[in-house]
Amino acid sequence: MAAVPDLPVAIRAATPEDLDEVRSIEARYYGNMEPWPTRPDFLDHELAEGRMLVAERGGEVAGFAGAYVRSGVTYVADVFVRPALLGRRIGTSLLEVILDDAGDRLTLASSDPRALPLYARFGMHPMASLVYLRGGAQAATRLGASQDVRVVRSDPDAAASLEDAITGFARLEDHRFLVRAGAVPIVVTEGDDAFGFGHVRTVPGSPIDAYVGPVAGLRDLEVVVMAIVRFAAAGADRVHVALFEDGPALPGLHAAGFQEIGRDTLVATREDLVDRMRYAPLPELG
């Protein structure tokens, strides 16, 4: 195989014209584009409401990085390089620029053995495993239910207000994007007490897949997750959700028959940036 020429790399802000190449790079990793067959997708949102950079080499996009700053914390959503160009410090160069003026920061590092050492250089260290789960509608029926708990279709403003109260992160723009992308915001209540929320985005196809997240509970995160997963399963063949391994919700879904299909590692500058007892992320948005 011929050697790849060592051409200079320039880091610049991404433009809408870069998105086709950005998507082609993202699609080479872990099936990341499969849950997003229509527009707007998470990369549209990353460009519009976050910060996206591309590494340009020889007139083409060699890699890209995307991040969101919410309530003063930077979430690195994406850092991907064309596979043929790995090992040339392109990812490192992207991170150096996108985190240049960042304070606290976090991301979900992949299982690639290069990922954790790379993020450690930027002050982010392993905190917990994030487990990706998938289960069929029959598994969802085995989840515990309380007669006093209800799920109510809501709106992005209510979900954002609840998230701010639970986690301290204000990100209304992310909730509004999810609704534009087809997600349904759900509020979980007991009597007049709204104590949790989540989003359910259903993708038509065969099978029909529903993606749950983010999810948060002021209390009883397991109850919130189970209620929203049951809601999602009513309109889908399979339900996907990502849960922290050391959080309260994972054992119940395992017991019901949900299967692990992948893992990432939460890396962060501080342990308390994510309350894993109250929160389960949507990896594309944090």
C-alpha positions, 0 to 999 in steps of 0.5 A: 500500500502506498504511503499517505503523503504528509501534507500540512493541516489547517484548523478552521471553523466549519461551514454548512458546505463541510457537512457532507464530508463531516457526515462521511467521516462520522459514518465510519465510526460505530454506526453513529449516523444510523440513528439519524437518517433524516435532517436536521441531525445532530451535526446540523445542531452541532454546527448551528448551536455549538462550535465545530472545527474541521482539519483541512488537508490537501483541500479536503476535510481530514477530520473534525471536532464539535463541542457545546458550552452549556452553563460554563462547561464544555462538552466535547461531542465529536472528534473524528479523523479519516481512518487513513490519517489516524496517528498524524496528531490531527485529533490532538490539533483539533482538541488544542483549538476547540479547548483552547479557552475552556475551563471544566470539560467532559466527553464520552471517550470511545473504546479506541485505546488511543482515546483515554490517553489523548483526553488525559492530556487535556485534563479529562480523566475516567469517571464512569462507564456509560453502557448502551442498551437495547431491548425489545418491546417485550423486555420493556413490559417487564419493567416495574411500574407504579400506578401513581407515576404518569408520563405526560407529553410535554414541551421543550421549555418544560423539559429544559426547566426541569433539567436546569432544576435537576442538573444545573445545566441550562440548555433550552436550545438543545431541547428545542432541537430535539423536538425539531428532530422529531423527539417527544419531550416527556415529563414524569409526574406523581400527583402534581409533582413533576420529578423527571423528564426525558426525550423519546425519538422514534425512527421509522423503519424495519424494525422501528427504533426508539432512542431515549435520552437525555433523562433526568430525575430529581429523585428515583431516576430508575423510576423515571427511566423505566416509565419513559422506556415503557412509553417509548416501547409502545410505539417501537419494536426496539428501545435504545438508552444509555445509562451509567454503570454505577447509576441506579437504573441499569440493573433493572433494565438488565433484569428485564432483558435489555442487552448491552451493545456498547460502552463509552467512558465518561472522562471529565475534569471534575467528578461532580460535573455529572450527577450519575444518580440523577442523569442519563445522557444523550451522547450526541448532546451530552 
